[in-house]
Amino acid sequence: VHTTAPFRWGSLLATLAAVLLIVVPVAATLRGRTHSDPPVVPATVHHIVLPDGEPEPPPGPNRDQFTANCRLCHSPRLVLTQPRFTEKKWGEIVDKMMNTYGAPITPEQKPAIVAYLNSLHQHEQ
Amino acid sequence: MPPTDRQSAEKLAHPPLDRRQWLRWAAVAGLAGLTGGCSQRTPGTPQGKEEASLRFPEKVSLRVINDRPPCLETPWNYYRHDLTPNDAFYVRWHLQFLPTTVDLQTWRLRIGGHVERPLEFSLADLRSLERSSVVAVNQCSGNSRSFFNPPVPGAQWNNGAMGNARWTGVPLRELLKKAGIKAGTVDVTFAGLDRGGFAVDPGEPWQTGQHKESTEKFPNVPDFVKSLPIDEARRPDILVAYEMNGEALPVLNGFPVRLVVPGWYATYWMKSLSEIRLVPQQYNGYWMKPAYRIPTTPNAIETPDHLSASTVPINRMNVRSFFVTPESGARLNAAQTHELEGIAFDGGDGIRVVEISPHGGQTWREASLGNDLGRCSFRRWRFSWRPEQKGSHQLLVRATSNSGEVQPLEEGWNRSGYMRNVVEKLTVEVV
């Protein structure tokens, strides 16, 4: 048994080296992934991170209902950059969002959201 | 609320969530009755504070028309270049789920439908085919919408929803030939990697030809799919482009490949193109009908009181020209010669002449034309002007195409804010 000891030491060292070579980078990769900065991705993957710069909707009547529905699909900025429309026009826009794009606005909620949209341009002045 | 959306919302709920994901989750959960609304869950950031730092990947600071989905406008000074730099090129997405991650190992461009042989190409496959280049203007249908009077809803662009680039790739015609166009093909449809709706499973693969449409029974954000008539699609200059100004396309401009349709509005230039499908009937998906339609009237003009009863899909660009330097409001010295400069382009005939009127349209003088980069490119014009009288001056610029199409002096209007091409004015102070 003792005569084979040097061979075993060599084997153990080789195994240790192999473990260090394989496990450490893998562990580092995994740790990098769980913490996600910087992400470790293969060279074939192209990845961008979009900035998060959504303006908060200004205070106004029924703002919560605007937030809960309109922000499902787009930033409030899309609304804030619109020109001044009549209440009727805002109503048509909300109709389109409901009937074409499936915004989950109930007929009861619609006047509340239109009122919020119509109030927005008062903040500009 | 459809179960698929709820399932997707649950998938999004796994941490870590960035604020963007959290907002969506909170909003969807709120709908499902899980929370009482989300305004108190999204801490307020003062408006305007984020403006200065709102930079998008691979882009210089652009004018943010919208941040989700991104609509970003090119600052005017970049039109001093004949080719708009990639990092300053405007951005316009319709749907909130962009392909922010593209793995070229698995990405394929698929051609199917009414063809002899459905095919798929990796990016390397496309790059191995004979390449072709074209310099062409990419202009949003709604460029300049903010100037419409009365105003119309939509992304409120000034004039910066356009750019000119050298596009390189494979002619679409060659790919169609390889797949074999079956007799009876009417339209060719194009779809990209972006997805609409409230929530999405990012791992969800495309089912070829299975696109989400909005119906009366189940209205929802329809997938962005566009089509060209087969005769148009066979044009030799339409490209599946993998390079823009000699580099890979920025992700926000359609990496890894986008369709390039020289002379036609950008709505047809499908970004992150992943599926081409031939169909034996007219394609009438949402983004072809009723969206992106123009009146059949000359230059697509109608009035709010008399909307045109008949419409067609928007198609070829009309002729336009712009002042680039000096900018409006500039102060110029009297009795000195000033070099005015700008750009002109049209829907693919090329520019015959650009004229300047230093006196509000009474007389017109010809500008000199710069390098000809192709009939679909920006054409630079220059004009030496020596004002003698001090005071406020209004100059006009008017382009005429090789087919004789000329910009109108009166501005037109249509319900969607498309195809504005009125003669542009520049006001300067001569001191």
Chai-1 contact restraints between the chains, C-beta under 6 A:
chainA,res_idxA,chainB,res_idxB,connection_type,confidence,min_distance_angstrom,max_distance_angstrom,comment,restraint_id
A,T44,B,D103,contact,1.0,0.0,6.0,A-B,restraint_1
A,T44,B,L104,contact,1.0,0.0,6.0,A-B,restraint_2
A,T44,B,Q105,contact,1.0,0.0,6.0,A-B,restraint_3
A,V45,B,D103,contact,1.0,0.0,6.0,A-B,restraint_4
A,H46,B,V102,contact,1.0,0.0,6.0,A-B,restraint_5
A,H46,B,F255,contact,1.0,0.0,6.0,A-B,restraint_6
A,H47,B,T101,contact,1.0,0.0,6.0,A-B,restraint_7
A,I48,B,P57,contact,1.0,0.0,6.0,A-B,restraint_8
A,I48,B,T100,contact,1.0,0.0,6.0,A-B,restraint_9
A,I48,B,V251,contact,1.0,0.0,6.0,A-B,restraint_10
A,P51,B,L54,contact,1.0,0.0,6.0,A-B,restraint_11
A,D52,B,R19,contact,1.0,0.0,6.0,A-B,restraint_12
A,D52,B,R20,contact,1.0,0.0,6.0,A-B,restraint_13
A,G53,B,E50,contact,1.0,0.0,6.0,A-B,restraint_14
A,G53,B,L54,contact,1.0,0.0,6.0,A-B,restraint_15
A,G53,B,D67,contact,1.0,0.0,6.0,A-B,restraint_16
A,E54,B,D67,contact,1.0,0.0,6.0,A-B,restraint_17
A,P55,B,Q47,contact,1.0,0.0,6.0,A-B,restraint_18
A,E56,B,G44,contact,1.0,0.0,6.0,A-B,restraint_19
A,E56,B,T45,contact,1.0,0.0,6.0,A-B,restraint_20
A,D64,B,G37,contact,1.0,0.0,6.0,A-B,restraint_21
A,D64,B,S39,contact,1.0,0.0,6.0,A-B,restraint_22
A,T67,B,S39,contact,1.0,0.0,6.0,A-B,restraint_23
A,A68,B,A27,contact,1.0,0.0,6.0,A-B,restraint_24
A,A68,B,G30,contact,1.0,0.0,6.0,A-B,restraint_25
A,A68,B,G37,contact,1.0,0.0,6.0,A-B,restraint_26
A,R71,B,A27,contact,1.0,0.0,6.0,A-B,restraint_27
A,L72,B,A27,contact,1.0,0.0,6.0,A-B,restraint_28
A,L72,B,F198,contact,1.0,0.0,6.0,A-B,restraint_29
A,C73,B,Q96,contact,1.0,0.0,6.0,A-B,restraint_30
A,H74,B,R68,contact,1.0,0.0,6.0,A-B,restraint_31
A,S75,B,N66,contact,1.0,0.0,6.0,A-B,restraint_32
A,S75,B,D67,contact,1.0,0.0,6.0,A-B,restraint_33
A,S75,B,R68,contact,1.0,0.0,6.0,A-B,restraint_34
A,R77,B,N66,contact,1.0,0.0,6.0,A-B,restraint_35
A,R77,B,D67,contact,1.0,0.0,6.0,A-B,restraint_36
A,L78,B,N66,contact,1.0,0.0,6.0,A-B,restraint_37
A,T81,B,I65,contact,1.0,0.0,6.0,A-B,restraint_38
A,T81,B,Q156,contact,1.0,0.0,6.0,A-B,restraint_39
A,P83,B,P151,contact,1.0,0.0,6.0,A-B,restraint_40
A,I93,B,P153,contact,1.0,0.0,6.0,A-B,restraint_41
A,N99,B,P219,contact,1.0,0.0,6.0,A-B,restraint_42
A,T100,B,S214,contact,1.0,0.0,6.0,A-B,restraint_43
A,T100,B,P219,contact,1.0,0.0,6.0,A-B,restraint_44
A,Y101,B,V221,contact,1.0,0.0,6.0,A-B,restraint_45
A,G102,B,P219,contact,1.0,0.0,6.0,A-B,restraint_46
A,G102,B,N220,contact,1.0,0.0,6.0,A-B,restraint_47
A,P104,B,L31,contact,1.0,0.0,6.0,A-B,restraint_48
